[in-house]
Amino acid sequence: MKRRRLLLAVGLVVSLGLLWYSLRDLHLGEVWTALRYARYGWLVPGVAVYFVSVWFRAWRWGFLLRGSKPLSANRLFPIVVIGYMGNDILPFRLGEVLRAYVLWRKEGVNVGATLTTAVVERLFDGLTMVLFVLFGLLFVPMSAFLGRLVLVASVVFFGALVVFLFLAARPDLLRRLVHGLIDRLAPVRFRPPLLGFVEGVVAGLEGLQRARDVLVLFGATLWVWLLETAKYWLVSFAFDLHLPYPGILLMGGAVNLLTALPSLPGYIGTFELGIKVLEGIGAPSAPAGSYVLVLHAILLVPVTLLGLAFMALEGVHWAEVGEAARIRETTG
């Protein structure tokens, strides 16, 4: 309980601090004018492209889960959306645990495998965001402050990916290490479910054992994020920002890398740092601020509403979210 309260407090401080830093130089009157005269028709193709990218995320997840159970992208799409909804409105990134719970309840897939594939997805997302930032920096600059934040996030993602690749290549070593810890530390009655969870983790890492599979995952992740940044680019036309596409890649890469920081649900504060990135590449403050605020809103609202609808269709009740939270506590 104390750990959860501490994480909530840290996330609140980080979100409020980054919001203040991102919005402090904006003039509300100018932002309101930019919002009034925006061409909101551009939001429609932007949202459509975004959901296409989510479908490809579902395909990627199915590719990672194929060792546990073959599942189509169409079947996984609503569960992915439910997970996004959970991340947007629940603390502690519980959306990942919620989709693991839904997949276990509906399809019987080991929770350990699902949570491991979720981490693998985030690592490949982070690697792609690092590459987007590096590519963008070939054309446009970034402030020293944001550069340091991106550097820290990049080191975290690269380091974690190396560890996961090492463990995926040596599943027997992973089993021996974890089984030894469980035998020494866990009470006898908890050992069978914990050992089952470990086997799920090994299955979740299976997609990283072969070089070909790693390349497929990286290609799918690159395609997913090119589609998502296409949404960012389309929405920018609503505010006449005339942003170069490398600038969009830099902004998208930076703000999504920074979602690794603790924050409030929906990545409040970390995403708004995109305003500072755009100002750094010469975008006017008021249109840049209006653009990022609207972009963040349409990243949150449509997928949250659709996630709530899919949650009802899947027959998942809010009382079960507590069960998902208990899974999170059990698995650390």
C-alpha positions in Angstrom: 0.0 0.0 0.0 2.8 2.4 0.9 4.6 1.6 -2.4 1.4 2.3 -4.4 0.9 5.6 -2.6 4.5 6.6 -3.2 4.1 5.8 -6.9 0.9 7.8 -7.1 2.6 10.8 -5.4 5.6 10.6 -7.8 3.4 10.3 -10.8 1.3 13.3 -9.7 4.5 15.4 -9.1 6.0 14.5 -12.4 2.8 15.1 -14.4 2.1 18.5 -12.7 5.8 19.6 -13.1 5.9 18.7 -16.8 2.5 20.3 -17.4 3.8 23.5 -15.8 7.0 23.4 -17.8 5.1 22.8 -21.1 2.3 25.3 -20.6 4.0 28.1 -18.7 4.9 30.3 -21.7 1.5 29.9 -23.5 -0.9 32.8 -23.8 -4.4 31.4 -23.2 -6.1 34.0 -25.5 -3.8 33.0 -28.4 -4.4 29.3 -27.7 -8.2 29.8 -27.7 -8.0 31.7 -31.0 -6.0 28.8 -32.5 -8.5 26.3 -31.3 -11.4 28.4 -32.6 -10.1 28.6 -36.1 -8.6 25.1 -36.4 -9.9 22.9 -39.3 -11.2 20.0 -37.4 -12.0 17.9 -40.5 -8.4 16.8 -40.4 -9.1 14.9 -37.2 -11.3 12.3 -39.0 -8.5 10.8 -41.2 -6.1 11.1 -38.3 -8.3 9.0 -36.0 -9.0 6.5 -38.8 -5.3 6.0 -39.4 -4.7 5.6 -35.6 -7.1 2.7 -35.4 -5.5 1.1 -38.3 -2.2 1.3 -36.4 -4.0 -0.3 -33.3 -5.1 -3.2 -35.5 -1.5 -3.8 -36.5 -0.6 -3.7 -32.9 -3.1 -6.5 -32.4 -1.4 -8.4 -35.2 2.0 -7.9 -33.6 0.6 -9.2 -30.2 -0.8 -12.3 -31.9 2.7 -12.9 -33.4 4.2 -12.8 -30.0 1.5 -15.0 -28.4 1.6 -17.7 -31.1 3.7 -20.0 -29.0 0.9 -19.9 -26.3 -2.2 -19.9 -28.5 -2.8 -18.8 -32.1 -5.1 -15.8 -32.1 -6.1 -13.5 -35.0 -5.6 -9.8 -35.0 -9.4 -9.4 -35.2 -9.9 -11.3 -32.0 -7.1 -9.4 -30.2 -8.1 -6.0 -31.4 -10.9 -5.4 -28.8 -8.6 -6.7 -26.0 -5.8 -4.3 -27.1 -8.3 -1.4 -27.1 -9.5 -2.4 -23.6 -5.9 -2.3 -22.5 -5.4 1.2 -23.9 -8.6 2.3 -22.2 -7.3 1.0 -18.9 -3.9 2.8 -19.3 -5.8 6.0 -20.0 -8.1 6.0 -16.9 -6.5 3.7 -14.4 -3.3 4.3 -12.4 -0.1 2.2 -12.4 -0.5 1.3 -16.2 -3.1 -1.2 -15.1 -4.3 -1.4 -18.7 -1.6 -4.0 -19.5 -2.7 -6.1 -16.6 -6.4 -5.7 -17.5 -5.8 -7.0 -21.0 -3.8 -9.9 -19.6 -6.8 -10.7 -17.3 -9.3 -10.5 -20.2 -7.2 -12.7 -22.4 -6.8 -15.3 -19.6 -10.5 -15.2 -18.8 -11.7 -15.4 -22.4 -8.9 -17.5 -24.1 -7.1 -19.2 -21.3 -3.7 -17.7 -22.2 -1.2 -17.8 -19.3 -1.0 -14.4 -17.6 2.8 -14.6 -17.4 3.0 -15.0 -21.2 0.7 -12.0 -21.8 2.4 -9.7 -19.4 5.8 -10.7 -20.8 4.7 -10.0 -24.4 3.4 -6.6 -23.2 6.8 -5.7 -21.9 8.5 -6.9 -25.1 6.1 -4.7 -27.1 7.0 -1.7 -25.0 10.7 -2.4 -25.5 10.4 -2.6 -29.3 8.2 0.6 -29.2 11.0 2.3 -27.2 13.7 1.2 -29.6 11.7 2.5 -32.5 11.1 5.8 -30.7 14.9 6.2 -30.1 15.5 5.7 -33.8 12.8 8.3 -34.7 14.4 10.8 -32.4 17.9 10.1 -33.8 16.5 10.5 -37.4 14.7 13.7 -36.5 17.8 15.2 -34.9 19.6 14.9 -38.3 17.2 17.7 -39.5 16.0 19.6 -36.4 17.4 20.5 -33.0 16.2 19.7 -29.5 16.7 21.6 -26.2 19.4 20.4 -23.8 16.7 19.6 -21.1 14.6 17.4 -23.4 17.8 15.8 -24.8 18.8 14.6 -21.3 15.4 13.2 -20.6 15.4 11.3 -24.0 18.9 10.1 -23.3 17.9 8.6 -19.9 14.8 6.9 -21.5 16.9 5.6 -24.4 19.4 4.0 -22.0 16.6 2.4 -20.0 14.9 0.9 -23.1 18.2 -0.3 -24.7 19.4 -1.9 -21.4 16.1 -3.7 -20.8 16.0 -5.0 -24.4 19.5 -6.4 -24.1 18.4 -8.2 -20.8 15.3 -9.6 -22.5 17.2 -10.8 -25.5 19.8 -12.5 -23.2 17.0 -14.3 -21.2 15.1 -15.3 -24.4 18.3 -16.9 -25.8 18.8 -18.9 -22.5 15.4 -20.1 -21.3 16.9 -23.0 -19.3 19.1 -20.5 -17.4 16.1 -18.4 -16.7 14.1 -21.4 -15.4 17.0 -22.5 -13.1 17.5 -19.1 -11.6 13.8 -18.4 -11.0 13.0 -21.9 -9.8 15.9 -21.7 -7.3 14.5 -18.4 -6.0 11.0 -19.8 -5.7 12.2 -23.0 -3.9 14.1 -20.9 -1.4 11.7 -18.0 -0.8 8.2 -19.0 -1.6 5.9 -21.0 0.7 5.1 -24.5 -0.7 1.5 -23.7 -1.5 2.4 -20.8 -3.7 5.1 -22.7 -5.7 2.9 -24.3 -8.3 1.1 -21.1 -9.5 4.5 -19.2 -9.5 6.2 -21.9 -11.5 3.3 -21.8 -14.0 3.7 -18.1 -14.2 7.4 -18.6 -15.0 6.6 -21.0 -17.8 4.3 -18.3 -19.2 7.2 -15.8 -19.1 9.4 -18.2 -21.0 6.6 -18.7 -23.6 6.3 -14.9 -23.8 10.0 -14.6 -24.6 9.8 -17.2 -27.3 9.4 -14.6 -30.0 12.8 -13.2 -29.3 14.8 -16.5 -29.7 15.2 -16.3 -33.5 16.8 -13.5 -35.4 14.1 -13.7 -38.1 11.3 -13.3 -35.5 13.1 -10.3 -34.0 13.3 -8.7 -37.4 9.6 -9.3 -38.0 8.8 -7.7 -34.7 10.9 -4.7 -35.4 9.4 -4.3 -38.9 5.9 -4.6 -37.5 6.7 -2.0 -34.8 8.2 0.4 -37.3 5.1 0.1 -39.4 2.8 0.7 -36.4 4.6 3.8 -35.4 4.9 5.2 -39.0 1.1 4.9 -39.1 0.7 6.6 -35.7 3.0 9.5 -36.6 1.0 9.8 -39.8 -1.9 10.6 -37.5 0.2 13.3 -35.8 1.1 14.7 -39.2 -2.5 14.8 -40.5 -3.8 16.5 -37.4 -1.0 19.2 -37.7 -2.8 20.4 -40.9 -5.7 21.5 -38.8 -3.5 24.1 -37.2 -1.5 25.2 -40.3 1.7 24.3 -38.6 3.5 23.1 -41.8 5.7 20.8 -39.8 8.4 18.8 -41.6 7.9 15.1 -41.3 11.3 14.6 -39.5 10.0 17.2 -36.9 6.9 15.0 -36.4 9.1 11.9 -35.9 11.2 13.8 -33.4 8.2 15.1 -31.5 6.4 11.7 -31.5 9.5 9.8 -30.6 10.4 12.1 -27.7 7.0 12.3 -26.1 6.4 8.5 -26.4 9.8 7.8 -25.0 9.0 10.0 -22.0 5.9 8.0 -21.2 8.3 5.7 -19.5 8.4 8.3 -16.7 5.9 7.8 -13.9 2.8 10.0 -14.5 -0.9 10.3 -14.1 -3.1 8.0 -16.2 -3.2 8.9 -19.9 0.4 10.1 -19.8 -0.7 13.6 -18.6 2.3 15.9 -18.7 4.7 13.8 -20.5 2.8 14.1 -23.8 2.5 17.9 -23.4 6.3 18.1 -23.6 5.6 17.9 -27.3 4.9 21.6 -27.2 8.4 22.3 -26.2 9.8 20.1 -28.9 7.7 21.9 -31.5 8.8 25.3 -30.2 12.4 24.1 -30.4 12.0 23.4 -34.1 10.4 26.8 -34.8 6.7 26.2 -34.5 4.7 29.2 -33.0 3.8 28.6 -29.4 0.0 29.1 -29.5 -0.7 26.8 -32.6 1.8 24.3 -31.2 0.1 24.2 -27.8 -3.3 23.9 -29.3 -2.2 21.2 -31.7 -0.6 19.0 -28.9 -3.6 19.5 -26.6 -6.0 18.4 -29.3 -3.8 15.6 -30.5 -3.5 14.3 -26.9 -7.3 14.5 -26.5 -8.0 12.5 -29.7 -5.4 9.9 -28.7 -7.3 9.4 -25.4 -11.0 9.9 -25.9 -11.9 7.7 -29.0 -9.9 4.7 -27.8 -11.2 5.1 -24.2 -14.9 5.2 -25.4 -14.3 2.2 -27.7 -12.5 0.3 -25.0 -15.5 0.8 -22.6 -17.8 -0.5 -25.3 -15.6 -3.5 -26.0 -15.4 -4.1 -22.2 -19.2 -4.4 -22.1 -19.3 -6.6 -25.2 -16.7 -8.9 -23.7 -18.7 -9.2 -20.5 -16.0 -7.8 -18.3 -17.3 -6.0 -15.2 -15.6 -3.2 -13.3 -15.4 -5.4 -10.2 -13.0 -7.6 -12.1 -10.6 -4.7 -12.5 -9.8 -5.3 -8.8 -8.9 -8.8 -9.8 -6.6 -7.5 -12.4 -5.0 -5.2 -9.8 -4.4 -8.2 -7.6 -2.7 -10.0 -10.4 -0.4 -6.9 -10.7 0.5 -7.1 -7.0 1.0 -10.9 -7.1 3.4 -10.6 -10.1 5.2 -7.5 -8.9 
